[in-house]
Amino acid sequence: MSIWFWIAVVIAAALAALLVSRLGARSRVDPTQVSIDAAVAAEVKRLYAGGDKPQAVNTLRAATGLGLADAVRIADKLGAAEKRPTAPAIAAGVEQAGIGPDHRDELRSLVAAGRSVEAIGLVRQLTGMPLEDARDFVDRL
């Protein structure tokens, strides 16, 4: 092979390395170093709860400069924290959903008999609660 071929290969490799370094040198934000303004977090939670996850992620990215994957991860965590009801809210929802004293007695007897799985299933059937919430409710009986 001629020397010109190898010179062209070296120049092409140098150009490719320069191009890769320019693309890789984009400003990246470390997600552990980001502080999210309370108003932005509230807006992300509102959008996420309303079912508009893409807009929630875009809002978070615009406010913080995060990359897509990090913004999705944080938006999911903010949205999940918003969706998770507190224990008093769960108890109030249970009362409204039809677990009265008679069902509570049945649930307590199931738990006492070591049939917690059936008790959780009954709570879910009566209330439509997610599994984790039903488990928490049964554990508090």
Secondary structure by P-SEA (a helix, b strand, c coil): ccaaaaaaaaaaaaaaaaaaaaaacccccccccccccaaaaaaaaaaaaacaaaaaaaaaaaaccccaaaaaaaaaaaaaaaacccaaaaaaaaaaacccaaaaaaaaaaaaacaaaaaaaaaaaaccccaaaaaaaaaac
